[in-house]
């Protein structure tokens, strides 16, 4: 299976996901946590909680995708390992799929995503540290993106309902949608958050879906070269440089003498 064939097949499968995890009115099918006494405890709208549960919820769907397409599946060995899921076809080709989620800030934009480290295994591509397989062994690095809206009607505090009143509980998120894109196509030229050494993403939803990030017209090789040489001020200082080589795409082009 080629890279393009895998992406197209995954996209076709992902198009069926939203109805499987949502109610008819667009609410998330998950209402809360249930105990043995038939009590349902609502979920906080905390993004880390919501994102993790959604990721766990779609995992059986990805297992079925693998089974339907004669793919084997390997999960990340540790929480901070890359990628979330490794798919392997009958020819031994490896496809890295990272599951990323974010909420809509406006109808057209999300809060943003981080697309993995730009140090460690990303630069040392034969390394086996914090990665299921060496980065270079994958023929594609893909983001399975999950976008959702926070339900303003949801109760943002822990409350208990009877299982008999399940329909009375407002889901904490609504309007869940999915997209599949190669990482480099939706990456931006700045880190994703704070001082972390993670690659940031575009935030316009249409750019995520269509893969229209700033590297899209430049190619994956430019993306790799940019992020393999990107330095934070602290990294430049440790390398005994007065400043980083570049800080955005425009200064990178000057650094590489590109038009």
MONORCOR-V350123 format. One line per field, one symbol per residue. phi: phi as a letter, one per 40 degrees, with the letter a starting at -180 (. if undefined). psi: psi as a letter, one per 30 degrees, with the letter a starting at -180 (. if undefined). burial: b if it has 16 or more other C-alpha atoms within 10 Angstrom, else e. A space follows every 50 residues. Layout:
BEGIN
phi: ???
psi: ???
burial: ???
END
This chain:
BEGIN
phi: .cdccccccccccccccdccbbcccgccccbibbbccgcbbccccdcccc ccccccccdcccccdcccbfbcbbcdcbcccbccbbbbcccgcbbcbbcb babccbdbbbchbbbhcbbfcccccbcbcfacbddccccabbbccbbabc ccccccacbbbcdcbdccccccbbfcbbabacdccbcbcaccafcccbcc bcbcccccccgbcccdcchcccdccdccbcbcdccccccgbcaccabacc ccccccfbc
psi: kleeeeeeeeeeefffeeffgllfgglkfkfakklfggkkklklgkeeee eeeeeeefeeeeeeeeefghklkklkeleglkaekkkkafggkkkkjkkk lllkelffllfllkgllgabfeeigfkgkgkelkeffkfkjkkjkkklkk jffljhljlklkffheffkkkfllhklllklkeffglagllekbgkikkl llfkeeeeefhhlffeffleeeeeeefffkkleeeeefghlfllelfaee feeeeghk.
burial: eebeebbeebbeebeebbeebbeeeebbbbbbeeeeeebbbbbbbeeeeb beebbeebeebbeebbeeeebebeebeeeebbbbbbbbbeeebbbbbbbb bbbbeeeebbebbbbbbbbebbbeeebeebbbbbbbebebbbbbbbbbbb beebbeeeeebebeeeeebbbbbbbbbbbbbbbbbbbbbbbbeeeebbbb bbbbbebbeebbbbbbeeeeebbbebbeebbbbeeeeeeeeeebbbbebe ebeeeeeee
END
